Structures are given as C-alpha cells and as structure tokens.
Amino acid sequence: MNKYTLAVTVDNRPGVLTRIASLFRRRGYNIDSLSVGTTHDSSVSRMTIVVDGDRNVVEQLTKQLYKLVEVIKVVEVDAAESVQRELALIKIKAEPGDRADIAQMVNVFRARVVDISKNTLIVEVTGNARKIDAIQEALAPFGILEMVRTGRVAIQRGGK
C-alpha cells in the first residue's frame, strides 16, 4: 500500500471534522495523519489527510468526500510537485555533559533547541517524515522523554 495525501477544502463550521472522520471510519480506512487549519479566508478550513491505500481507495474517498455538503474541493497532492512538511517537538534528557553533543546533532538536522531546563531540552524540527524519523533515531540514545508530531501539511508548487 502507498500513502496518499489529500488536500480537502471545507466550510469552517462546527462538526465538519467529525463528519469527515466518520466517513473514513464507516468505509474502514485509517487516517495516517490529519492536519486542519483555517485558510486565508476564515470561513474556509483546509484539511491535509494522509491515508494508506491504493488508487481505488483514493478515488472512492474523493467521491465520498464530495457527497458531503461542507466539502468545497478535494485535491490529491502529488509529492513530486508539492512542498510537504511535518513539525515535531522532542523532549530529551540532557545532562550538562551531553548538551554539546545534543546541540551539534540538532545543528546537523537544522533543528533548534526551543526550551532548556535543568535536565531536559526541547528540540523543534521541521521537515519531511524521513527527516523527523532520522532525528528521532539520532536523539534516542540520550533518552526521549516525550515527543509530539504534527500531521503532514502540503501545498502544490507553482500555479496549481
């Protein structure tokens, strides 16, 4: 199975997210990631939904989404013709003796330290899923205490 990214533009009203999530549930499709926010027009929200499946799954979901009154537009986002990013915040153990090594690693990934406490650091990293996975793996030996990760957001390049 492949991962497909759908950009779904919807009316910004209460209950729309629930209706869309219910559609996926009723059809038996798992949402791999979901990111939602308002657009430049506050009456419109954009959902970036990543789903596992094949071409038939994407076509069926697109047809079903268009049946919902609140759905304005559904676009499959082509990875090669778009910019796609995720954000992660990673809290790690950071004894004073390890901080220089952690800082060097953070710089390699072009991430940044956004919080320092007595025994922990919080690292912010943005990038594609592979980059997030890689920094997570690199920081694991120091001891990851907590991690939060957004879903994918994507936007088509050029005039699309």
C-alpha positions in Angstrom: 0.0 0.0 0.0 1.0 3.6 -0.6 0.4 6.8 1.3 -1.7 9.4 -0.4 -2.1 13.0 0.6 -5.5 14.6 0.1 -6.0 18.4 0.5 -9.6 18.9 1.4 -11.1 22.4 1.5 -14.2 22.6 3.6 -16.5 25.1 5.2 -15.1 26.2 8.6 -18.1 25.2 10.7 -18.5 23.0 13.9 -18.9 19.3 13.2 -17.2 19.2 9.8 -14.1 17.4 11.1 -16.4 14.8 12.8 -18.3 14.2 9.6 -15.2 13.6 7.6 -13.6 11.4 10.2 -16.8 9.4 10.4 -16.8 8.9 6.6 -13.3 7.4 6.8 -14.4 5.2 9.8 -17.6 3.9 8.1 -15.5 3.0 5.0 -12.9 1.2 7.1 -10.0 3.5 6.1 -7.4 4.6 8.6 -6.2 8.2 8.6 -2.4 8.1 8.9 -2.2 11.8 9.7 -4.6 14.7 9.7 -3.8 18.4 9.9 -6.5 21.1 9.9 -6.4 24.9 10.0 -8.2 27.9 8.6 -7.0 29.3 5.3 -6.5 33.0 4.3 -10.4 33.1 4.3 -11.6 32.5 7.8 -14.8 30.9 6.6 -12.8 28.1 4.9 -10.6 25.4 6.5 -8.1 23.1 4.8 -7.5 19.5 5.9 -4.4 17.7 4.9 -5.3 14.0 5.2 -2.7 11.2 4.7 -4.3 7.8 4.0 -2.8 4.3 3.2 -4.3 2.6 0.2 -4.2 2.2 -3.5 -5.6 4.3 -6.4 -9.1 2.8 -6.0 -9.2 3.8 -2.3 -8.3 7.4 -3.1 -10.8 7.6 -5.9 -13.6 6.2 -3.7 -12.7 8.5 -0.8 -12.7 11.5 -3.1 -16.1 10.6 -4.5 -17.5 10.1 -0.9 -16.0 13.4 0.3 -17.7 15.3 -2.5 -21.0 14.0 -1.3 -20.6 15.9 2.0 -22.2 19.4 1.7 -19.4 21.1 3.6 -16.7 19.9 1.2 -15.6 22.5 -1.3 -12.7 20.8 -3.1 -10.6 17.7 -2.8 -7.2 17.5 -4.4 -4.7 14.7 -4.4 -1.3 16.2 -3.6 1.5 14.8 -5.7 4.6 14.5 -3.6 6.9 15.4 -6.5 5.0 18.6 -7.3 4.5 19.9 -3.8 6.2 21.1 -0.6 5.4 18.8 2.3 6.4 19.3 5.9 5.8 18.0 9.5 6.7 19.5 12.8 8.0 17.7 15.8 8.8 18.7 19.4 11.1 16.3 21.2 11.8 16.5 24.9 15.1 14.7 25.7 17.2 14.1 28.8 20.1 16.5 28.7 22.6 16.2 31.4 25.1 19.1 31.3 27.8 16.8 29.9 25.6 15.8 27.0 24.4 19.2 25.9 27.3 19.9 23.5 26.7 16.6 21.7 23.0 17.2 21.5 23.5 20.8 20.2 25.8 19.5 17.5 23.3 16.9 16.5 20.5 19.4 16.5 22.5 21.7 14.2 23.2 18.8 11.7 19.4 18.4 11.3 18.9 22.2 11.1 16.6 21.9 14.1 16.7 24.1 17.1 16.5 24.0 20.8 13.4 25.9 22.0 13.5 25.2 25.7 16.2 24.4 28.3 15.6 23.2 31.8 17.9 21.7 34.4 17.8 18.2 33.0 15.9 18.4 29.7 15.9 20.1 26.3 13.1 20.5 23.9 14.0 20.3 20.3 11.9 21.7 17.4 12.4 20.2 14.0 10.5 20.6 10.7 10.9 18.6 7.5 9.7 15.6 5.7 8.8 12.4 7.5 12.2 10.9 6.8 14.0 13.8 8.5 11.7 13.6 11.6 12.3 9.9 11.8 16.1 10.4 11.4 16.4 13.0 14.2 14.2 10.9 16.5 16.5 7.9 15.9 19.6 10.1 16.5 18.3 11.6 19.7 17.0 8.3 21.1 20.3 7.3 22.8 20.1 10.4 25.0 16.6 9.4 26.2 13.4 10.8 24.6 11.0 11.6 27.4 8.2 12.9 25.2 7.5 13.6 21.6 4.7 15.3 19.7 4.4 15.3 16.0 2.0 17.1 13.7 0.5 15.5 10.7 1.8 16.3 7.2 0.9 19.7 5.6 1.3 20.1 1.9 0.9 22.7 -0.8 1.3 22.3 -4.5 4.2 24.1 -6.2 3.6 26.8 -8.8 0.2 27.8 -10.2 -1.7 24.7 -9.3 
